[in-house]
Amino acid sequence: MPAYPADRILPVRHQGEVLGALSVSKRPGESLTPTEGRLLADLAAQVGLVLKNVGLREQLLARLEEIRASRQRLVAAQDEERRRIERNIHDGAQQHLVALAIKLSLTESMIGTDTDGERELLAELRRDAAGAVEDLRDLARGIYPPLLASGGLVTALAAQAKKAPVPTSVTADGVGRYPQDVEAAVYFCVLEALQNVAKYACASSAQVQLAASGHDLVFEVSDDGAGFDPGSEAYGTGLQGMADRLQAHGGSLDVRSSPGAGTTILGRLPCRVLEAAG
């Protein structure tokens, strides 16, 4: 309590809790009358209730702000999860469907002319269709790709390369295991790049290279196809999606191509998001 004369200050309480003080100043030599004392006591009690209500209101407003911020975070998380699933479907399951469509066309061209080749392609189509169904089931459950989770980037991408309609090789140098979100970013970027090769490049082969370069994880997807002029064309949705994935982890995407000279997609992720998983 402030150092005022005892008859000029009253504690302001609410249910026994001291919330403040009420002081009264009178001319020198005058003291509080009993009536004034009762009025001040009643006033202090009322002030205690007011202060308590003000405090509760502030707490309520703070709580409402917390709830509002929490709802915004939930909406943002839901939107990000939806975008992640959309990207994974586009970059993952769609890769299988593109390969199936191309192999179906090849099978159709063999009908009546190459029975053995036809049977071999039909067997591949059955396996690829089963794989596409499993991928869609995993994505529907929001599950991280099982082979990527268990085997890592090199194993998972090598398995995908075997299913690609364009003959594809996978090489790696010093690549270990990384956190799931980092591995997923590289995995789906490579699948999107291979899908673009199958759809647009008219290539006879493609190569995937993974490397731990200094403090970065680097991947390249190159082909010997038709190529294009990156300076004259804006990124399409596929390339933009790849760039967005990498930028979300502080990485970058570079597209190198020229007409008639094939295309190389180069992605890089910095080490600060690449601490090896234990």
Secondary structure, 3 states (H helix, E strand, C coil): CCCCCHHHEEEEEECCEEEEEEECCCCCCCCCCHHHHHHHHHHHHHHHHHHHHHHHHHHHHHHHHHHHHHHHHHHHHHHHHHHHHHHHHHHHHHHHHHHHHHHHHHHHHHCCCCHHHHHHHHHHHHHHHHHHHHHHHHHHCCCCCHHHHHHHHHHHHHHHHHHCCCCEEEEEECCCCCCHHHHHHHHHHHHHHHHHHHHHHCCCCEEEEEEEECCEEEEEEEECCCCCCHHHCCCCHHHHHHHHHHHCCCCEEEEEECCCCCEEEEEEEEHHHCCCCC
